[in-house]
Amino acid sequence: MAQCENCGKPTKAWFKLCYECSMQEKQKPKCEVCGDEVQEGQYLCLKHWKEKQEAKKKLKQIEFVESKKKEEFREKYEGKYDFNCIPFKSKSEVIIYLFLSQNGFRPLYEETMNLNGHCYHPDFIIDEGENTIILEHFGKNEAPYVRAMKEKIEEYQKLCKEHKNFYFVWTTEEDLTNLKVKLGAKLNKTPITRPRWK
């Protein structure tokens, strides 16, 4: 007969410890990560407790940086210009909104669209009967912005192919020099044509 490694009492050959010692071992607090014995009331050894504290610290730093970025984004882009109780992100968007309003449309600004399990936030949506016209304004020429712009254009063009009554139009700062001609020509390719734009 084998002997218990802790107390020397007889035990079965396939067990290292007798029943009493085995129960005592199970009741001892152990580190949840490595299984080493820890002090009463603890669930991590010193090494893994330090690692957890470091991870918490890093997470707080990341959360702080992310909240700062969101704050800066809001300050930079959200609600900078107010017109008709609508907070616009840029003067260009106010000008486009005025142009659309003058031509008899009631565009929705930055309205959330949920389609195919995806969320879209176009600058303007014009609903005319069964038709929906999505209008995006792109106001920058910087490389990362241009990449994002191309992705957005592809995304909206794909959406319009999937939904036959959807149309996509986009403008740049250059179009603002003559909206009647430039944006008017783009909108004339959709169902909301006008012989003459105001």
NUBA-357427 format. One record per residue: residue in three letters; x, y, z of N, C-alpha, C in turn. Coordinates in steps of 0.02 Angstrom, whole numbers, padded with zeros to 5 digits, always signed. Each point is the difference from the previous one (the first is absolute). Example, Ala and Ser with C-alpha at 12.3 -4.5 7.8 and 13.67 -1.06 7.14 Angstrom:
2
ALA+00660-00284+00390-00045+00059+00000+00045+00060+00000/SER-00018+00053-00036+00042+00059+00003-00039+00055+00037/
This chain:
198
MET+00042-00060+00000-00042+00060+00000+00044+00063+00000/ALA-00020+00049-00040+00039+00063-00005-00013+00044+00061/GLN+00045+00048+00010-00008+00047+00056-00013+00070-00025/CYS-00040+00038+00039-00016+00070-00016+00065+00041+00002/GLU+00011+00041-00050+00060+00041-00005+00004+00054+00055/ASN-00058+00019+00028-00002+00052+00051+00006-00027+00071/CYS-00043-00049+00016-00002-00023+00069+00027-00071+00011/GLY+00010-00038-00052+00027-00067+00006-00052-00054+00013/LYS-00064+00018+00004-00054-00049+00010-00005-00044-00063/PRO-00025-00061+00009-00007-00043-00059-00053+00027-00048/THR+00013-00008-00064-00048+00022-00052+00003-00048-00059/LYS-00046+00004-00045+00000-00043-00059+00061+00017-00043/ALA+00023-00049-00038+00061+00008-00039-00006+00056-00053/TRP-00059+00013-00024-00008+00050-00054-00013+00070+00027/PHE-00002+00009+00067-00008+00066+00029+00064+00022+00034/LYS+00019+00063-00007+00060+00027+00033-00015+00017+00073/LEU-00063+00021+00013-00020+00022+00067-00058-00042+00027/CYS-00004-00003+00068-00058-00033+00031-00060+00046-00008/TYR-00059-00023+00017-00062+00038-00009+00002+00066+00037/GLU+00021-00001+00066+00001+00061+00041+00047+00052-00029/CYS+00061-00021-00019+00049+00047-00029-00024+00027-00067/SER-00032-00043-00039-00026+00020-00065-00052+00055+00009/MET-00045-00008+00048-00053+00050+00014+00031+00065+00024/GLN+00052-00004+00042+00034+00060+00025+00033+00038-00058/GLU+00031-00037-00046+00032+00031-00058-00050+00038-00042/LYS-00058-00031-00010-00052+00031-00041-00027+00063+00032/GLN+00001+00003+00065-00027+00059+00035+00050+00057+00004/LYS+00063-00014-00014+00050+00053+00002-00011+00047-00059/PRO+00004+00066+00013-00010+00047-00056+00058-00005-00049/LYS-00017+00000-00065+00051-00006-00052-00009+00054-00052/CYS+00055+00018-00032-00001+00049-00054-00042-00026-00058/GLU-00046+00040-00024-00044-00021-00054+00037-00010-00066/VAL+00059+00030-00006+00037-00004-00062+00048-00060+00000/CYS+00045-00002+00051+00052-00051-00001-00012-00058+00049/GLY-00047+00008+00048-00014-00054+00048+00045-00001+00061/ASP+00047+00049+00006+00043+00003+00059-00041+00021+00061/GLU+00022-00023+00059-00035+00016+00062+00007+00075+00014/VAL-00056+00030+00023+00001+00072+00017-00028+00009+00070/GLN+00005+00061+00026-00025+00015+00067-00076-00005+00001/GLU-00026-00012+00060-00072-00004+00011-00033+00065-00025/GLY-00055-00007-00038-00036+00058-00025+00026+00026-00067/GLN+00055-00028-00024+00028+00021-00065-00019-00050-00054/TYR+00000+00022-00063-00015-00046-00054+00054+00003-00055/LEU+00051+00042+00011+00056+00004-00046+00066+00001+00038/CYS+00052-00031-00029+00066+00006+00031+00026+00070-00013/LEU+00054+00020+00032+00027+00067-00006+00017+00018-00072/LYS+00030-00047-00036+00020+00012-00070-00061+00016-00043/HIS-00052-00042+00006-00059+00010-00042-00043+00058+00023/TRP+00003+00016+00065-00036+00059+00025+00031+00063-00031/LYS+00069+00002-00002+00034+00058-00030-00017+00006-00074/GLU-00001-00057-00035-00018+00000-00071-00070+00028-00011/LYS-00046-00020+00045-00069+00024-00006-00004+00075+00012/GLN+00038+00025+00048+00001+00072+00015+00028+00039-00060/GLU+00053-00027-00031+00030+00032-00060-00051+00003-00057/ALA-00036-00057-00009-00050-00003-00054-00055+00051+00012/LYS-00022+00008+00064-00051+00049+00017+00024+00070-00015/LYS+00064+00014+00018+00030+00065-00011+00002+00017-00075/LYS+00021-00050-00041+00003+00010-00072-00069+00013-00029/LEU-00050-00039+00024-00068+00008-00023-00026+00070+00015/LYS+00015+00025+00061-00022+00068+00018+00032+00051-00045/GLN+00065-00010-00017+00035+00047-00044-00033+00000-00069/ILE-00015-00061-00026-00032-00005-00066-00068+00034+00001/GLU-00040-00013+00053-00066+00031+00006+00005+00076+00004/PHE+00051+00025+00035+00011+00072+00006+00016+00030-00068/VAL+00045-00033-00038+00019+00024-00067-00060+00000-00046/GLU-00040-00055+00002-00059-00005-00042-00051+00054+00016/SER-00011+00013+00065-00048+00052+00019+00024+00069-00021/LYS+00066+00010+00003+00029+00063-00024-00012+00009-00074/LYS+00011-00055-00039-00010+00003-00072-00073+00017-00017/LYS-00047-00033+00036-00071+00014-00011-00017+00072+00016/GLU+00028+00025+00054-00011+00069+00021+00026+00048-00053/GLU+00061-00013-00024+00030+00042-00052-00041-00002-00064/PHE-00025-00061-00017-00041-00007-00060-00063+00042+00006/ARG-00033-00005+00059-00061+00038+00010+00014+00075-00006/GLU+00054+00022+00033+00017+00071-00003+00014+00023-00071/LYS+00033-00044-00038+00021+00018-00068-00057-00004-00050/TYR-00043-00052+00006-00048-00012-00052-00074+00006+00018/GLU-00019-00018+00060-00071-00004+00015-00030+00067+00019/GLY-00052+00018-00037-00039+00059+00017+00037+00065+00003/LYS+00045+00011-00048+00039+00061-00001-00041+00059-00025/TYR-00044-00013-00048-00041+00052-00031-00074-00018+00009/ASP-00038+00048+00023-00070-00013+00015-00044+00039-00049/PHE-00047-00037-00031-00048+00032-00046-00066-00036+00008/ASN-00055+00039+00009-00067-00029+00010-00001-00053+00055/CYS+00037+00013+00053+00005-00045+00058+00034-00066-00018/ILE+00036-00003-00055+00038-00060-00019+00074+00015+00008/PRO+00036-00039+00041+00072+00012+00006+00038-00034-00057/PHE+00030+00039-00044+00038-00026-00056+00074-00001+00017/LYS+00037-00046-00034+00072-00006+00013+00041+00050-00039/SER-00026+00024-00056+00039+00046-00041-00045+00051-00035/LYS+00032+00055-00021-00037+00052-00038-00024-00028-00066/SER+00041-00043-00030-00018-00030-00064-00066-00038+00004/GLU-00009-00037+00055-00062-00037+00009-00060+00047+00009/VAL+00011+00056+00033-00054+00050+00008-00020+00026-00069/ILE+00050+00014-00043-00013+00026-00068-00039-00051-00041/ILE+00019-00064+00005-00035-00053-00037-00072-00007+00026/TYR-00008+00004+00066-00066-00005+00030-00045+00058-00026/LEU+00028+00060-00002-00037+00059-00025-00020-00010-00074/PHE+00047-00025-00040-00013-00012-00071-00058-00050-00008/LEU+00002-00054+00037-00052-00051-00004-00067+00027+00024/SER+00001+00039+00054-00062+00030+00027-00030+00049-00050/GLN+00042+00041-00031-00024+00049-00049-00033-00033-00060/ASN+00021-00062-00014-00029-00036-00057-00057-00046+00021/GLY-00028+00012+00058-00061-00034+00022+00009-00067+00034/PHE+00061-00017+00020+00011-00063+00035+00006+00011+00074/ARG-00016-00052+00037+00009+00003+00073+00049-00055+00019/PRO+00064+00013-00011+00049-00053+00012+00009-00016+00074/LEU+00012-00063+00015+00017-00021+00068+00076+00003+00006/TYR+00024+00030+00053+00072+00007+00009+00026-00053+00049/GLU+00049-00039-00023+00032-00051+00041-00050-00046+00035/GLU-00050-00020-00036-00050-00048+00025+00029-00070-00004/THR-00011-00041+00051+00025-00069+00000-00045-00044-00043/MET+00031-00037-00046-00036-00049-00041+00024-00069+00018/ASN-00046-00045+00017+00017-00069+00015-00023-00044-00057/LEU+00048-00025-00039-00015-00043-00057+00047-00059-00001/ASN-00028-00059-00014+00039-00062-00004+00044-00011+00062/GLY-00025+00019+00057+00038-00009+00062+00059+00048+00007/HIS+00001+00052-00040+00055+00048+00002-00028+00070+00012/CYS+00039+00041+00036-00021+00068+00017+00034+00050-00047/TYR-00038+00043-00032+00027+00052-00043-00018+00068+00029/HIS+00046+00049-00009-00012+00068+00024+00016+00050-00056/PRO-00040+00001-00053+00016+00047-00055-00011+00072+00022/ASP+00035+00046-00033-00008+00071+00017-00072+00022-00010/PHE-00029-00018-00059-00069+00019-00014-00038-00058-00031/ILE-00064-00005+00018-00045-00048-00031-00060+00040-00025/ILE-00017-00011-00064-00060+00032-00028-00048-00056-00018/ASP-00058+00000+00031-00051-00050-00016-00052+00033-00045/GLU-00006-00026-00061-00049+00025-00048-00042-00059-00023/GLY-00059-00006+00028-00043-00057-00017+00034-00065+00019/GLU+00007-00045-00049+00033-00064+00012+00076+00005-00004/ASN+00025+00056-00023+00072+00007-00012+00036+00033+00059/THR+00060-00024+00011+00043+00027+00053+00066+00021-00031/ILE+00017+00063+00008+00063+00026-00026+00046+00012+00059/ILE+00059-00031-00004+00051+00008+00052+00051+00050-00027/LEU+00015+00052+00040+00048+00050-00021+00056+00005+00052/GLU+00061-00010-00022+00058+00007+00044+00043+00058-00024/HIS+00025+00038+00047+00047+00054-00018+00069-00017+00027/PHE+00050+00004-00043+00069-00013+00019+00039+00065-00004/GLY+00023+00023+00058+00030+00067+00002+00075+00003+00009/LYS+00035-00057-00004+00073+00002+00010+00037-00037-00055/ASN+00065+00014-00005+00042-00032-00050+00057-00040+00030/GLU+00002-00006+00066+00055-00037+00033-00004-00074-00016/ALA+00058-00033-00004+00003-00071-00020-00045-00047+00040/PRO+00002+00001+00067-00044-00047+00037-00074+00014-00013/TYR-00017+00065-00007-00070+00020-00012-00022-00024-00070/VAL+00045+00007-00050-00016-00021-00068-00011-00076-00003/ARG+00041-00038+00038-00009-00073+00003-00069-00017+00029/ALA-00017+00034+00055-00065-00012+00032-00057+00020-00046/MET+00011+00054-00038-00050+00025-00047-00014-00052-00054/LYS+00054-00029-00028-00007-00052-00053-00038-00060+00027/GLU+00015-00021+00061-00035-00056+00031-00074+00014+00008/LYS-00015+00062+00022-00070+00020+00011-00038+00001-00066/ILE+00032+00027-00053-00032+00003-00066-00016-00071-00024/GLU+00048-00045+00006-00011-00070-00021-00057-00032+00040/GLU-00001+00015+00066-00051-00028+00044-00070+00023-00021/TYR-00007+00066-00013-00066+00027-00019-00020-00022-00070/GLN+00048-00006-00046-00016-00024-00067-00025-00073+00003/LYS+00032-00040+00042-00022-00070+00009-00070-00001+00030/LEU-00013+00042+00049-00066+00004+00032-00053+00017-00052/CYS+00015+00047-00045-00048+00022-00051-00013-00055-00052/LYS+00050-00043-00012-00011-00056-00046-00047-00051+00031/GLU+00006-00008+00067-00042-00049+00035-00072+00025+00008/HIS-00010+00065+00003-00067+00029+00009-00015+00045-00060/LYS-00046-00022-00043-00011+00034-00064-00025+00072+00006/ASN-00033+00017+00055-00026+00069+00008+00048+00046+00037/PHE+00062-00022+00009+00051+00040+00035+00048+00030-00051/TYR+00017+00063+00010+00047+00035-00044+00052+00035+00042/PHE+00061+00001-00025+00055+00031+00038+00033+00056-00039/VAL+00007+00058+00033+00032+00059-00029+00051+00025+00050/TRP+00058+00023-00024+00049+00028+00046+00030+00064-00028/THR+00019+00043+00047+00029+00065-00019+00068+00009+00033/THR+00038+00046-00029+00064+00021+00030-00003+00076+00008/GLU+00051+00028+00029+00003+00073+00010-00004+00037-00067/GLU+00027-00031-00052-00001+00030-00067-00071+00011-00025/ASP-00045-00047+00018-00070+00006-00022-00035+00060+00030/LEU+00025+00024+00056-00033+00056+00035+00006+00066-00038/THR+00047+00002-00047+00009+00062-00038-00061+00015-00043/ASN-00037-00052-00021-00061+00010-00039-00046-00059+00009/LEU-00036-00001+00056-00044-00056+00016-00056-00009-00051/LYS-00026+00056-00026-00054-00005-00049+00020-00043-00059/VAL+00060+00010-00024+00024-00038-00058+00028-00068+00021/LYS+00047+00000+00047+00036-00061+00016-00042-00051+00039/LEU-00029+00021+00056-00042-00047+00038-00065-00012-00037/GLY-00026+00052-00033-00061-00007-00040+00007-00054-00053/ALA+00057-00001-00035+00012-00051-00052+00002-00070+00030/LYS+00030-00006+00059+00004-00066+00033-00069-00023+00022/LEU-00040+00047+00027-00067-00019+00023-00046-00015-00059/ASN+00014+00030-00059-00041-00013-00059+00008-00072-00025/LYS+00051-00035+00024+00009-00071-00018-00040-00046+00046/THR-00035+00030+00048-00043-00037+00045-00072+00017-00017/PRO-00050-00031+00032-00070+00016-00015-00021+00071+00020/ILE+00041+00037+00037-00021+00067+00022+00027+00055-00048/THR-00013-00008-00063+00024+00047-00050-00036+00067+00004/ARG+00033+00052-00021-00028+00068-00005+00023+00030-00066/PRO-00045+00033-00037+00023+00033-00062+00048+00057+00016/ARG-00012+00031+00058+00043+00055+00021+00006-00001+00077/TRP+00062-00001+00022+00012-00001+00073+00009+00071+00025/LYS-00028+00014+00058+00006+00068+00029+00066+00009+00035/
